[in-house]
Amino acid sequence: MDIGSQILVVLIFILLLLSILYFVKKNTEKIKTITLGGTTLIDVQETRRIDTYHRLTLVKVSEKEFLLLTSKNGTSVIQQII
């Protein structure tokens, strides 16, 4: 594979990634909630930043509520609210 075709493949890949980014930014609200038959299956009810590294998110999944604690270093805690 010569250098010209490699550059072409990389450019096509970058254009594909940019088009996916554009689609996601344009349809953020539709992506946040997944609907099934008119009823909401997953609903992000509220998100709050605790500090610069941690965030709390309240999610409702099939009539059950979960509290998600996420941090920038990759650790997450999921707790069902009774």
PDB file of N, CA, C and O in Angstrom:
ATOM      1  N   MET A   1       0.856  -1.175   0.000  1.00  0.00           N
ATOM      2  CA  MET A   1       0.000   0.000   0.000  1.00  0.00           C
ATOM      3  C   MET A   1       0.902   1.238   0.000  1.00  0.00           C
ATOM      4  O   MET A   1       1.729   1.408   0.895  1.00  0.00           O
ATOM      5  N   ASP A   2       0.741   2.082  -0.987  1.00  0.00           N
ATOM      6  CA  ASP A   2       1.604   3.270  -1.076  1.00  0.00           C
ATOM      7  C   ASP A   2       1.094   4.385  -0.173  1.00  0.00           C
ATOM      8  O   ASP A   2      -0.007   4.297   0.372  1.00  0.00           O
ATOM      9  N   ILE A   3       1.885   5.420  -0.019  1.00  0.00           N
ATOM     10  CA  ILE A   3       1.595   6.509   0.913  1.00  0.00           C
ATOM     11  C   ILE A   3       0.325   7.277   0.530  1.00  0.00           C
ATOM     12  O   ILE A   3      -0.393   7.755   1.409  1.00  0.00           O
ATOM     13  N   GLY A   4       0.046   7.397  -0.746  1.00  0.00           N
ATOM     14  CA  GLY A   4      -1.153   8.119  -1.190  1.00  0.00           C
ATOM     15  C   GLY A   4      -2.434   7.433  -0.756  1.00  0.00           C
ATOM     16  O   GLY A   4      -3.378   8.094  -0.323  1.00  0.00           O
ATOM     17  N   SER A   5      -2.473   6.123  -0.867  1.00  0.00           N
ATOM     18  CA  SER A   5      -3.678   5.402  -0.463  1.00  0.00           C
ATOM     19  C   SER A   5      -3.823   5.388   1.061  1.00  0.00           C
ATOM     20  O   SER A   5      -4.943   5.387   1.571  1.00  0.00           O
ATOM     21  N   GLN A   6      -2.716   5.378   1.787  1.00  0.00           N
ATOM     22  CA  GLN A   6      -2.779   5.447   3.249  1.00  0.00           C
ATOM     23  C   GLN A   6      -3.343   6.787   3.703  1.00  0.00           C
ATOM     24  O   GLN A   6      -4.164   6.837   4.619  1.00  0.00           O
ATOM     25  N   ILE A   7      -2.912   7.865   3.073  1.00  0.00           N
ATOM     26  CA  ILE A   7      -3.433   9.187   3.405  1.00  0.00           C
ATOM     27  C   ILE A   7      -4.916   9.264   3.089  1.00  0.00           C
ATOM     28  O   ILE A   7      -5.685   9.853   3.849  1.00  0.00           O
ATOM     29  N   LEU A   8      -5.316   8.681   1.987  1.00  0.00           N
ATOM     30  CA  LEU A   8      -6.729   8.674   1.602  1.00  0.00           C
ATOM     31  C   LEU A   8      -7.568   7.911   2.636  1.00  0.00           C
ATOM     32  O   LEU A   8      -8.648   8.372   3.006  1.00  0.00           O
ATOM     33  N   VAL A   9      -7.096   6.770   3.100  1.00  0.00           N
ATOM     34  CA  VAL A   9      -7.820   5.989   4.101  1.00  0.00           C
ATOM     35  C   VAL A   9      -7.947   6.775   5.403  1.00  0.00           C
ATOM     36  O   VAL A   9      -9.010   6.775   6.024  1.00  0.00           O
ATOM     37  N   VAL A  10      -6.879   7.440   5.821  1.00  0.00           N
ATOM     38  CA  VAL A  10      -6.910   8.234   7.049  1.00  0.00           C
ATOM     39  C   VAL A  10      -7.891   9.393   6.911  1.00  0.00           C
ATOM     40  O   VAL A  10      -8.651   9.666   7.840  1.00  0.00           O
ATOM     41  N   LEU A  11      -7.889  10.073   5.783  1.00  0.00           N
ATOM     42  CA  LEU A  11      -8.820  11.188   5.562  1.00  0.00           C
ATOM     43  C   LEU A  11     -10.273  10.719   5.556  1.00  0.00           C
ATOM     44  O   LEU A  11     -11.142  11.393   6.108  1.00  0.00           O
ATOM     45  N   ILE A  12     -10.541   9.583   4.945  1.00  0.00           N
ATOM     46  CA  ILE A  12     -11.898   9.042   4.946  1.00  0.00           C
ATOM     47  C   ILE A  12     -12.325   8.686   6.365  1.00  0.00           C
ATOM     48  O   ILE A  12     -13.465   8.939   6.754  1.00  0.00           O
ATOM     49  N   PHE A  13     -11.417   8.100   7.137  1.00  0.00           N
ATOM     50  CA  PHE A  13     -11.719   7.750   8.524  1.00  0.00           C
ATOM     51  C   PHE A  13     -12.008   8.997   9.356  1.00  0.00           C
ATOM     52  O   PHE A  13     -12.950   9.000  10.149  1.00  0.00           O
ATOM     53  N   ILE A  14     -11.221  10.048   9.190  1.00  0.00           N
ATOM     54  CA  ILE A  14     -11.443  11.296   9.926  1.00  0.00           C
ATOM     55  C   ILE A  14     -12.777  11.920   9.530  1.00  0.00           C
ATOM     56  O   ILE A  14     -13.502  12.410  10.396  1.00  0.00           O
ATOM     57  N   LEU A  15     -13.115  11.911   8.250  1.00  0.00           N
ATOM     58  CA  LEU A  15     -14.405  12.439   7.804  1.00  0.00           C
ATOM     59  C   LEU A  15     -15.566  11.630   8.379  1.00  0.00           C
ATOM     60  O   LEU A  15     -16.601  12.192   8.738  1.00  0.00           O
ATOM     61  N   LEU A  16     -15.397  10.323   8.466  1.00  0.00           N
ATOM     62  CA  LEU A  16     -16.423   9.486   9.063  1.00  0.00           C
ATOM     63  C   LEU A  16     -16.617   9.833  10.539  1.00  0.00           C
ATOM     64  O   LEU A  16     -17.752   9.939  11.003  1.00  0.00           O
ATOM     65  N   LEU A  17     -15.530  10.009  11.275  1.00  0.00           N
ATOM     66  CA  LEU A  17     -15.626  10.380  12.687  1.00  0.00           C
ATOM     67  C   LEU A  17     -16.281  11.750  12.868  1.00  0.00           C
ATOM     68  O   LEU A  17     -17.099  11.932  13.770  1.00  0.00           O
ATOM     69  N   LEU A  18     -15.925  12.707  12.021  1.00  0.00           N
ATOM     70  CA  LEU A  18     -16.530  14.035  12.114  1.00  0.00           C
ATOM     71  C   LEU A  18     -18.015  14.003  11.790  1.00  0.00           C
ATOM     72  O   LEU A  18     -18.794  14.738  12.399  1.00  0.00           O
ATOM     73  N   SER A  19     -18.422  13.163  10.840  1.00  0.00           N
ATOM     74  CA  SER A  19     -19.847  13.072  10.522  1.00  0.00           C
ATOM     75  C   SER A  19     -20.619  12.417  11.667  1.00  0.00           C
ATOM     76  O   SER A  19     -21.755  12.805  11.942  1.00  0.00           O
ATOM     77  N   ILE A  20     -20.025  11.437  12.335  1.00  0.00           N
ATOM     78  CA  ILE A  20     -20.671  10.832  13.507  1.00  0.00           C
ATOM     79  C   ILE A  20     -20.777  11.853  14.633  1.00  0.00           C
ATOM     80  O   ILE A  20     -21.805  11.922  15.307  1.00  0.00           O
ATOM     81  N   LEU A  21     -19.732  12.645  14.845  1.00  0.00           N
ATOM     82  CA  LEU A  21     -19.769  13.697  15.864  1.00  0.00           C
ATOM     83  C   LEU A  21     -20.878  14.700  15.572  1.00  0.00           C
ATOM     84  O   LEU A  21     -21.602  15.094  16.487  1.00  0.00           O
ATOM     85  N   TYR A  22     -21.026  15.119  14.327  1.00  0.00           N
ATOM     86  CA  TYR A  22     -22.079  16.044  13.937  1.00  0.00           C
ATOM     87  C   TYR A  22     -23.464  15.449  14.205  1.00  0.00           C
ATOM     88  O   TYR A  22     -24.351  16.134  14.714  1.00  0.00           O
ATOM     89  N   PHE A  23     -23.645  14.168  13.858  1.00  0.00           N
ATOM     90  CA  PHE A  23     -24.926  13.499  14.083  1.00  0.00           C
ATOM     91  C   PHE A  23     -25.265  13.431  15.566  1.00  0.00           C
ATOM     92  O   PHE A  23     -26.403  13.691  15.957  1.00  0.00           O
ATOM     93  N   VAL A  24     -24.283  13.085  16.393  1.00  0.00           N
ATOM     94  CA  VAL A  24     -24.522  12.969  17.834  1.00  0.00           C
ATOM     95  C   VAL A  24     -24.843  14.329  18.440  1.00  0.00           C
ATOM     96  O   VAL A  24     -25.759  14.436  19.256  1.00  0.00           O
ATOM     97  N   LYS A  25     -24.110  15.368  18.057  1.00  0.00           N
ATOM     98  CA  LYS A  25     -24.381  16.707  18.591  1.00  0.00           C
ATOM     99  C   LYS A  25     -25.754  17.205  18.157  1.00  0.00           C
ATOM    100  O   LYS A  25     -26.439  17.878  18.927  1.00  0.00           O
ATOM    101  N   LYS A  26     -26.160  16.884  16.942  1.00  0.00           N
ATOM    102  CA  LYS A  26     -27.446  17.344  16.433  1.00  0.00           C
ATOM    103  C   LYS A  26     -28.618  16.613  17.103  1.00  0.00           C
ATOM    104  O   LYS A  26     -29.686  17.200  17.278  1.00  0.00           O
ATOM    105  N   ASN A  27     -28.431  15.353  17.474  1.00  0.00           N
ATOM    106  CA  ASN A  27     -29.511  14.532  18.018  1.00  0.00           C
ATOM    107  C   ASN A  27     -29.287  14.162  19.478  1.00  0.00           C
ATOM    108  O   ASN A  27     -29.634  13.054  19.889  1.00  0.00           O
ATOM    109  N   THR A  28     -28.721  15.056  20.262  1.00  0.00           N
ATOM    110  CA  THR A  28     -28.401  14.758  21.655  1.00  0.00           C
ATOM    111  C   THR A  28     -29.643  14.404  22.459  1.00  0.00           C
ATOM    112  O   THR A  28     -29.621  13.437  23.221  1.00  0.00           O
ATOM    113  N   GLU A  29     -30.708  15.151  22.313  1.00  0.00           N
ATOM    114  CA  GLU A  29     -31.922  14.898  23.093  1.00  0.00           C
ATOM    115  C   GLU A  29     -32.551  13.564  22.721  1.00  0.00           C
ATOM    116  O   GLU A  29     -33.077  12.870  23.592  1.00  0.00           O
ATOM    117  N   LYS A  30     -32.508  13.196  21.465  1.00  0.00           N
ATOM    118  CA  LYS A  30     -33.076  11.913  21.044  1.00  0.00           C
ATOM    119  C   LYS A  30     -32.240  10.753  21.571  1.00  0.00           C
ATOM    120  O   LYS A  30     -32.771   9.681  21.864  1.00  0.00           O
ATOM    121  N   ILE A  31     -30.956  10.964  21.687  1.00  0.00           N
ATOM    122  CA  ILE A  31     -30.068   9.901  22.154  1.00  0.00           C
ATOM    123  C   ILE A  31     -30.162   9.735  23.666  1.00  0.00           C
ATOM    124  O   ILE A  31     -29.969   8.629  24.171  1.00  0.00           O
ATOM    125  N   LYS A  32     -30.456  10.810  24.403  1.00  0.00           N
ATOM    126  CA  LYS A  32     -30.523  10.729  25.863  1.00  0.00           C
ATOM    127  C   LYS A  32     -31.599   9.771  26.338  1.00  0.00           C
ATOM    128  O   LYS A  32     -31.402   9.059  27.322  1.00  0.00           O
ATOM    129  N   THR A  33     -32.718   9.744  25.662  1.00  0.00           N
ATOM    130  CA  THR A  33     -33.792   8.835  26.055  1.00  0.00           C
ATOM    131  C   THR A  33     -34.052   7.868  24.916  1.00  0.00           C
ATOM    132  O   THR A  33     -34.239   8.264  23.765  1.00  0.00           O
ATOM    133  N   ILE A  34     -34.059   6.613  25.259  1.00  0.00           N
ATOM    134  CA  ILE A  34     -34.369   5.572  24.279  1.00  0.00           C
ATOM    135  C   ILE A  34     -35.841   5.224  24.469  1.00  0.00           C
ATOM    136  O   ILE A  34     -36.266   4.862  25.567  1.00  0.00           O
ATOM    137  N   THR A  35     -36.608   5.335  23.400  1.00  0.00           N
ATOM    138  CA  THR A  35     -38.037   5.063  23.521  1.00  0.00           C
ATOM    139  C   THR A  35     -38.369   3.729  22.878  1.00  0.00           C
ATOM    140  O   THR A  35     -37.765   3.328  21.883  1.00  0.00           O
ATOM    141  N   LEU A  36     -39.335   3.057  23.463  1.00  0.00           N
ATOM    142  CA  LEU A  36     -39.780   1.767  22.964  1.00  0.00           C
ATOM    143  C   LEU A  36     -41.308   1.756  22.987  1.00  0.00           C
ATOM    144  O   LEU A  36     -41.913   1.681  24.057  1.00  0.00           O
ATOM    145  N   GLY A  37     -41.914   1.829  21.846  1.00  0.00           N
ATOM    146  CA  GLY A  37     -43.367   1.795  21.764  1.00  0.00           C
ATOM    147  C   GLY A  37     -44.050   2.985  22.398  1.00  0.00           C
ATOM    148  O   GLY A  37     -45.168   2.854  22.896  1.00  0.00           O
ATOM    149  N   GLY A  38     -43.413   4.140  22.395  1.00  0.00           N
ATOM    150  CA  GLY A  38     -44.003   5.338  22.955  1.00  0.00           C
ATOM    151  C   GLY A  38     -43.731   5.514  24.438  1.00  0.00           C
ATOM    152  O   GLY A  38     -43.958   6.600  24.971  1.00  0.00           O
ATOM    153  N   THR A  39     -43.254   4.487  25.120  1.00  0.00           N
ATOM    154  CA  THR A  39     -42.915   4.608  26.532  1.00  0.00           C
ATOM    155  C   THR A  39     -41.406   4.753  26.664  1.00  0.00           C
ATOM    156  O   THR A  39     -40.643   4.137  25.921  1.00  0.00           O
ATOM    157  N   THR A  40     -40.996   5.557  27.600  1.00  0.00           N
ATOM    158  CA  THR A  40     -39.574   5.789  27.791  1.00  0.00           C
ATOM    159  C   THR A  40     -38.966   4.641  28.565  1.00  0.00           C
ATOM    160  O   THR A  40     -39.423   4.318  29.661  1.00  0.00           O
ATOM    161  N   LEU A  41     -37.952   4.027  28.012  1.00  0.00           N
ATOM    162  CA  LEU A  41     -37.281   2.915  28.668  1.00  0.00           C
ATOM    163  C   LEU A  41     -36.186   3.419  29.596  1.00  0.00           C
ATOM    164  O   LEU A  41     -36.081   2.966  30.736  1.00  0.00           O
ATOM    165  N   ILE A  42     -35.371   4.351  29.119  1.00  0.00           N
ATOM    166  CA  ILE A  42     -34.291   4.935  29.917  1.00  0.00           C
ATOM    167  C   ILE A  42     -34.471   6.446  29.919  1.00  0.00           C
ATOM    168  O   ILE A  42     -34.624   7.064  28.865  1.00  0.00           O
ATOM    169  N   ASP A  43     -34.451   7.038  31.116  1.00  0.00           N
ATOM    170  CA  ASP A  43     -34.635   8.481  31.220  1.00  0.00           C
ATOM    171  C   ASP A  43     -33.615   9.040  32.203  1.00  0.00           C
ATOM    172  O   ASP A  43     -33.594   8.657  33.373  1.00  0.00           O
ATOM    173  N   VAL A  44     -32.769   9.948  31.721  1.00  0.00           N
ATOM    174  CA  VAL A  44     -31.831  10.645  32.598  1.00  0.00           C
ATOM    175  C   VAL A  44     -32.600  11.798  33.210  1.00  0.00           C
ATOM    176  O   VAL A  44     -32.904  12.780  32.533  1.00  0.00           O
ATOM    177  N   GLN A  45     -32.916  11.677  34.504  1.00  0.00           N
ATOM    178  CA  GLN A  45     -33.776  12.661  35.139  1.00  0.00           C
ATOM    179  C   GLN A  45     -33.018  13.903  35.567  1.00  0.00           C
ATOM    180  O   GLN A  45     -33.512  15.019  35.409  1.00  0.00           O
ATOM    181  N   GLU A  46     -31.816  13.717  36.111  1.00  0.00           N
ATOM    182  CA  GLU A  46     -31.069  14.883  36.590  1.00  0.00           C
ATOM    183  C   GLU A  46     -29.586  14.540  36.672  1.00  0.00           C
ATOM    184  O   GLU A  46     -29.213  13.404  36.963  1.00  0.00           O
ATOM    185  N   THR A  47     -28.753  15.536  36.412  1.00  0.00           N
ATOM    186  CA  THR A  47     -27.304  15.382  36.534  1.00  0.00           C
ATOM    187  C   THR A  47     -26.773  16.582  37.307  1.00  0.00           C
ATOM    188  O   THR A  47     -27.089  17.727  36.986  1.00  0.00           O
ATOM    189  N   ARG A  48     -25.971  16.313  38.319  1.00  0.00           N
ATOM    190  CA  ARG A  48     -25.360  17.370  39.138  1.00  0.00           C
ATOM    191  C   ARG A  48     -23.874  17.128  39.271  1.00  0.00           C
ATOM    192  O   ARG A  48     -23.432  16.001  39.496  1.00  0.00           O
ATOM    193  N   ARG A  49     -23.113  18.187  39.131  1.00  0.00           N
ATOM    194  CA  ARG A  49     -21.674  18.116  39.347  1.00  0.00           C
ATOM    195  C   ARG A  49     -21.401  18.331  40.834  1.00  0.00           C
ATOM    196  O   ARG A  49     -21.835  19.324  41.419  1.00  0.00           O
ATOM    197  N   ILE A  50     -20.678  17.389  41.437  1.00  0.00           N
ATOM    198  CA  ILE A  50     -20.331  17.498  42.854  1.00  0.00           C
ATOM    199  C   ILE A  50     -19.111  18.394  43.018  1.00  0.00           C
ATOM    200  O   ILE A  50     -19.123  19.333  43.814  1.00  0.00           O
ATOM    201  N   ASP A  51     -18.077  18.105  42.275  1.00  0.00           N
ATOM    202  CA  ASP A  51     -16.878  18.937  42.231  1.00  0.00           C
ATOM    203  C   ASP A  51     -16.283  18.801  40.833  1.00  0.00           C
ATOM    204  O   ASP A  51     -16.961  18.339  39.916  1.00  0.00           O
ATOM    205  N   THR A  52     -15.035  19.195  40.664  1.00  0.00           N
ATOM    206  CA  THR A  52     -14.446  19.174  39.320  1.00  0.00           C
ATOM    207  C   THR A  52     -14.216  17.761  38.796  1.00  0.00           C
ATOM    208  O   THR A  52     -14.029  17.583  37.592  1.00  0.00           O
ATOM    209  N   TYR A  53     -14.224  16.748  39.670  1.00  0.00           N
ATOM    210  CA  TYR A  53     -13.914  15.388  39.241  1.00  0.00           C
ATOM    211  C   TYR A  53     -15.076  14.410  39.353  1.00  0.00           C
ATOM    212  O   TYR A  53     -15.000  13.315  38.796  1.00  0.00           O
ATOM    213  N   HIS A  54     -16.150  14.769  40.056  1.00  0.00           N
ATOM    214  CA  HIS A  54     -17.241  13.831  40.309  1.00  0.00           C
ATOM    215  C   HIS A  54     -18.587  14.404  39.868  1.00  0.00           C
ATOM    216  O   HIS A  54     -18.822  15.612  39.907  1.00  0.00           O
ATOM    217  N   ARG A  55     -19.463  13.482  39.445  1.00  0.00           N
ATOM    218  CA  ARG A  55     -20.791  13.869  38.978  1.00  0.00           C
ATOM    219  C   ARG A  55     -21.815  12.837  39.439  1.00  0.00           C
ATOM    220  O   ARG A  55     -21.557  11.635  39.376  1.00  0.00           O
ATOM    221  N   LEU A  56     -22.978  13.301  39.904  1.00  0.00           N
ATOM    222  CA  LEU A  56     -24.102  12.439  40.273  1.00  0.00           C
ATOM    223  C   LEU A  56     -25.158  12.513  39.181  1.00  0.00           C
ATOM    224  O   LEU A  56     -25.479  13.595  38.688  1.00  0.00           O
ATOM    225  N   THR A  57     -25.697  11.359  38.805  1.00  0.00           N
ATOM    226  CA  THR A  57     -26.735  11.302  37.783  1.00  0.00           C
ATOM    227  C   THR A  57     -27.859  10.413  38.281  1.00  0.00           C
ATOM    228  O   THR A  57     -27.621   9.293  38.734  1.00  0.00           O
ATOM    229  N   LEU A  58     -29.079  10.911  38.197  1.00  0.00           N
ATOM    230  CA  LEU A  58     -30.266  10.144  38.556  1.00  0.00           C
ATOM    231  C   LEU A  58     -30.892   9.619  37.269  1.00  0.00           C
ATOM    232  O   LEU A  58     -31.278  10.392  36.392  1.00  0.00           O
ATOM    233  N   VAL A  59     -30.988   8.286  37.169  1.00  0.00           N
ATOM    234  CA  VAL A  59     -31.477   7.637  35.960  1.00  0.00           C
ATOM    235  C   VAL A  59     -32.664   6.758  36.321  1.00  0.00           C
ATOM    236  O   VAL A  59     -32.636   6.054  37.330  1.00  0.00           O
ATOM    237  N   LYS A  60     -33.709   6.798  35.496  1.00  0.00           N
ATOM    238  CA  LYS A  60     -34.875   5.951  35.691  1.00  0.00           C
ATOM    239  C   LYS A  60     -34.912   4.935  34.552  1.00  0.00           C
ATOM    240  O   LYS A  60     -34.964   5.300  33.378  1.00  0.00           O
ATOM    241  N   VAL A  61     -34.883   3.647  34.921  1.00  0.00           N
ATOM    242  CA  VAL A  61     -34.893   2.564  33.936  1.00  0.00           C
ATOM    243  C   VAL A  61     -36.051   1.633  34.279  1.00  0.00           C
ATOM    244  O   VAL A  61     -36.042   0.984  35.325  1.00  0.00           O
ATOM    245  N   SER A  62     -37.030   1.569  33.411  1.00  0.00           N
ATOM    246  CA  SER A  62     -38.183   0.681  33.592  1.00  0.00           C
ATOM    247  C   SER A  62     -38.793   0.808  34.984  1.00  0.00           C
ATOM    248  O   SER A  62     -38.946  -0.184  35.696  1.00  0.00           O
ATOM    249  N   GLU A  63     -39.132   2.016  35.360  1.00  0.00           N
ATOM    250  CA  GLU A  63     -39.781   2.334  36.638  1.00  0.00           C
ATOM    251  C   GLU A  63     -38.890   2.104  37.864  1.00  0.00           C
ATOM    252  O   GLU A  63     -39.389   2.136  38.988  1.00  0.00           O
ATOM    253  N   LYS A  64     -37.608   1.878  37.680  1.00  0.00           N
ATOM    254  CA  LYS A  64     -36.658   1.765  38.790  1.00  0.00           C
ATOM    255  C   LYS A  64     -35.677   2.924  38.680  1.00  0.00           C
ATOM    256  O   LYS A  64     -35.256   3.288  37.582  1.00  0.00           O
ATOM    257  N   GLU A  65     -35.313   3.502  39.827  1.00  0.00           N
ATOM    258  CA  GLU A  65     -34.394   4.638  39.820  1.00  0.00           C
ATOM    259  C   GLU A  65     -33.015   4.205  40.309  1.00  0.00           C
ATOM    260  O   GLU A  65     -32.888   3.429  41.257  1.00  0.00           O
ATOM    261  N   PHE A  66     -31.991   4.723  39.642  1.00  0.00           N
ATOM    262  CA  PHE A  66     -30.613   4.424  39.989  1.00  0.00           C
ATOM    263  C   PHE A  66     -29.846   5.729  40.147  1.00  0.00           C
ATOM    264  O   PHE A  66     -30.089   6.694  39.424  1.00  0.00           O
ATOM    265  N   LEU A  67     -28.923   5.749  41.093  1.00  0.00           N
ATOM    266  CA  LEU A  67     -28.045   6.883  41.306  1.00  0.00           C
ATOM    267  C   LEU A  67     -26.650   6.477  40.852  1.00  0.00           C
ATOM    268  O   LEU A  67     -26.096   5.494  41.343  1.00  0.00           O
ATOM    269  N   LEU A  68     -26.080   7.231  39.915  1.00  0.00           N
ATOM    270  CA  LEU A  68     -24.765   6.943  39.368  1.00  0.00           C
ATOM    271  C   LEU A  68     -23.776   7.998  39.830  1.00  0.00           C
ATOM    272  O   LEU A  68     -24.014   9.195  39.668  1.00  0.00           O
ATOM    273  N   LEU A  69     -22.679   7.558  40.399  1.00  0.00           N
ATOM    274  CA  LEU A  69     -21.586   8.450  40.763  1.00  0.00           C
ATOM    275  C   LEU A  69     -20.435   8.144  39.820  1.00  0.00           C
ATOM    276  O   LEU A  69     -19.898   7.036  39.824  1.00  0.00           O
ATOM    277  N   THR A  70     -20.055   9.132  39.008  1.00  0.00           N
ATOM    278  CA  THR A  70     -18.974   8.937  38.054  1.00  0.00           C
ATOM    279  C   THR A  70     -17.875   9.939  38.331  1.00  0.00           C
ATOM    280  O   THR A  70     -18.119  11.035  38.836  1.00  0.00           O
ATOM    281  N   SER A  71     -16.652   9.540  37.990  1.00  0.00           N
ATOM    282  CA  SER A  71     -15.516  10.436  38.168  1.00  0.00           C
ATOM    283  C   SER A  71     -14.644  10.392  36.929  1.00  0.00           C
ATOM    284  O   SER A  71     -14.753   9.483  36.106  1.00  0.00           O
ATOM    285  N   LYS A  72     -13.784  11.378  36.808  1.00  0.00           N
ATOM    286  CA  LYS A  72     -12.945  11.483  35.625  1.00  0.00           C
ATOM    287  C   LYS A  72     -11.869  10.406  35.560  1.00  0.00           C
ATOM    288  O   LYS A  72     -11.350  10.117  34.482  1.00  0.00           O
ATOM    289  N   ASN A  73     -11.525   9.807  36.701  1.00  0.00           N
ATOM    290  CA  ASN A  73     -10.493   8.781  36.670  1.00  0.00           C
ATOM    291  C   ASN A  73     -11.045   7.415  36.275  1.00  0.00           C
ATOM    292  O   ASN A  73     -10.291   6.444  36.217  1.00  0.00           O
ATOM    293  N   GLY A  74     -12.336   7.321  36.006  1.00  0.00           N
ATOM    294  CA  GLY A  74     -12.905   6.106  35.458  1.00  0.00           C
ATOM    295  C   GLY A  74     -13.679   5.246  36.431  1.00  0.00           C
ATOM    296  O   GLY A  74     -14.318   4.285  36.004  1.00  0.00           O
ATOM    297  N   THR A  75     -13.652   5.544  37.715  1.00  0.00           N
ATOM    298  CA  THR A  75     -14.414   4.738  38.661  1.00  0.00           C
ATOM    299  C   THR A  75     -15.863   5.205  38.698  1.00  0.00           C
ATOM    300  O   THR A  75     -16.141   6.403  38.651  1.00  0.00           O
ATOM    301  N   SER A  76     -16.780   4.248  38.783  1.00  0.00           N
ATOM    302  CA  SER A  76     -18.203   4.559  38.821  1.00  0.00           C
ATOM    303  C   SER A  76     -18.881   3.706  39.878  1.00  0.00           C
ATOM    304  O   SER A  76     -18.483   2.568  40.126  1.00  0.00           O
ATOM    305  N   VAL A  77     -19.912   4.271  40.497  1.00  0.00           N
ATOM    306  CA  VAL A  77     -20.709   3.551  41.480  1.00  0.00           C
ATOM    307  C   VAL A  77     -22.170   3.662  41.056  1.00  0.00           C
ATOM    308  O   VAL A  77     -22.654   4.755  40.761  1.00  0.00           O
ATOM    309  N   ILE A  78     -22.872   2.524  41.025  1.00  0.00           N
ATOM    310  CA  ILE A  78     -24.288   2.500  40.671  1.00  0.00           C
ATOM    311  C   ILE A  78     -25.040   1.960  41.870  1.00  0.00           C
ATOM    312  O   ILE A  78     -24.699   0.900  42.393  1.00  0.00           O
ATOM    313  N   GLN A  79     -26.081   2.693  42.319  1.00  0.00           N
ATOM    314  CA  GLN A  79     -26.870   2.269  43.465  1.00  0.00           C
ATOM    315  C   GLN A  79     -28.344   2.432  43.124  1.00  0.00           C
ATOM    316  O   GLN A  79     -28.777   3.503  42.700  1.00  0.00           O
ATOM    317  N   GLN A  80     -29.115   1.357  43.312  1.00  0.00           N
ATOM    318  CA  GLN A  80     -30.552   1.433  43.074  1.00  0.00           C
ATOM    319  C   GLN A  80     -31.212   2.140  44.254  1.00  0.00           C
ATOM    320  O   GLN A  80     -30.896   1.859  45.410  1.00  0.00           O
ATOM    321  N   ILE A  81     -32.114   3.043  43.961  1.00  0.00           N
ATOM    322  CA  ILE A  81     -32.844   3.775  44.997  1.00  0.00           C
ATOM    323  C   ILE A  81     -34.118   3.008  45.295  1.00  0.00           C
ATOM    324  O   ILE A  81     -34.914   2.736  44.396  1.00  0.00           O
ATOM    325  N   ILE A  82     -34.307   2.665  46.541  1.00  0.00           N
ATOM    326  CA  ILE A  82     -35.476   1.855  46.943  1.00  0.00           C
ATOM    327  C   ILE A  82     -36.601   2.779  47.347  1.00  0.00           C
ATOM    328  O   ILE A  82     -37.678   2.313  47.720  1.00  0.00           O
TER     329      ILE A  82
END
